[in-house]
């Protein structure tokens, strides 16, 4: 699977975008130096908010970018399960969960989603 830096570099090259173009198209959600650092692999842990801004700036599907950034395949089962979890949470609890998820490593996210899939199958 393509790394985040490889993906961002490839998309920028395919669309003839410079980091400043991505930053501008993101609506101020991410700076051009941050885009450069992601593209060259200097920055590897990117917040959900920055990933969303990066997706906007690149003109790509945010879910696709999330998959690349985390290395986690979001299946229909995973998405349905996550949707059910968030429906049952208050706004403050949902916010806390998003913060926890945002701080998880790629490996932790894979373990979480794998466990969630197993729980659904039972």
Secondary structure, 3 states (H helix, E strand, C coil): CCCHHHHHHHHHHHCCCCHHHHHHHCCCCCCHHHHHHHHCCCCCCCCHHHHHHHHHHHCCCHHHHHHHHHCCCCCHHHHHHHHHHHHCCCHHHHHHHHHHHHHCCHHHHHHHHHHHHHHHHC
